[in-house]
Amino acid sequence: MASLAEYLRWRGDIQFFEHPFNDADNIILSTFAYIDLTGIVPTEEQGGSMTLRDACRELLAIPSDDFAKRMCFLGKIDAEFILLLSKSARFGNIVLSAYLDVVDAAKSLQFAAYQATLDDGSVYVAYRGTDSTIVGWKEDFMLSFTITESQHEAARYLQRVLNRTSDTDGGPMVRVGGHSKGGNLAQYAGLRCPANMRNRLACVYSNDGPGIAPEVMPEAPGGELGGTLRRIVPTYSVVGMLFARPEDERSIIASNVHGITQHDPTTWLLQPVGIQEERKLHHDARILNDAIATWMDQLSLEERAQVTSQIFEALQAGGAEHLTDVIASSKDLTVVIRALNDTDELTHEVVKSLLQCLKDSKTVATRKAARKVLNRLWPQQDDEDDEDEAAAEAL
């Protein structure tokens, strides 16, 4: 088993025309989408391109504080990962182009993508997942009741890539992928791909990405895309199990961490020709997923919209633009909790039921974090909680 960095050391000298594209390569390129490439990779309007190697070198030349600001992700993408990519014959020669990055709070839009052309002639379209902005996370919740601006943008972007790369023989094969929300965007773009071009889709990768709510789009991605769709989730998958449908197939990847932080793809374990697979989801993840599915089924689309609006108004009550701002500041967290207390009964019950589910987790850290917020929102928690906390501490 190997981390992303170890995979780059193992396979970095083997080019794609020598050894075909695999699941691990998809994870590397979808993770790279979390880096802000503004001013480095040419945009669609600018035209032109540059190698991934040169893009990495420009990133490594940026002062450390500015480098950190370009990591649009709550997980850990470090300089070692960028350095190994720059030295890699497998990835370094990839040609990057058509970079697009836009955040529009008024439209609840957070979208970024790039086009990568591999040395075997094929193309990978990478969509960025949810970054640390509250706007980005709100858009994730909006997937439960509407087609979002990012989904529309993803479909248009893929169409432009297919048009740009078309030739008299049809054009090269195209893979589409992303992590988290990026995986959802890949699925939506694949579903909206024109029928006369769908035969050019080699694979649609959803790396722990949510599905599409059946009330919003009756077409099932798995049914429509068939074997073209490749869903990869970690053992503790929550995001990737949202709106999962019974017919959906998935591969479960091992991680070097425990709990919900497995959503971070830099914790996933790879093999020389793919991923390290596990047999089933973690017990706690299944409990949480069942709870989310249960209350989601009980809410109409209008109620889902109402709950989403109130939760994110609360998160922004202190003026925070990033989730990290809320998490890092006890003052901001207090403002958020106060705002949540002012929401209506429906939102209260949704928040409480999810926190209660987390509190019943077998994972001690998860239980403690959930109980902390529960006790601040609803101070009337009984004495049994204190006894349970002591028992949890002893585990």
Buried (B, 14 or more C-beta within 10 A) or exposed (E): EBBBBBBBEBBBEEBBEEBEBBBBBBBBBBBBBBBBBEEBBBBBEEEEBBBBBBBBBBBEEBEEEEBEEBBBBBBEBEBEBBBBBBBBBBBBBBBBBBBBBEBEEEBBBBBBBBBBBBBBEBBBBBBBBBBBBBBBBBBBBBBBBBBBBBBBBBBEBBBBBBEEBEEEEEBBBBBBBBBBBBBBBBBBBBBBBEEEBBEBBBBBBBBBBBBBBEBBBEEBBBEBBEEBBBBBBBBBBBBBBBBBEEEBEBEBBBBEBBBBBBBBBBBBBBBEEBBBEBEEBBEBBBBBBEBBBEBBEEBEEEBBBBBBBBBBBBBBBBEBBBBEBBEEBEEBBEBBBBBBEEBEEEBBBBBBBBBBBBBBBEBBEBBBBBBBBBBBBBEEBEEEBEEBBEEBEEE
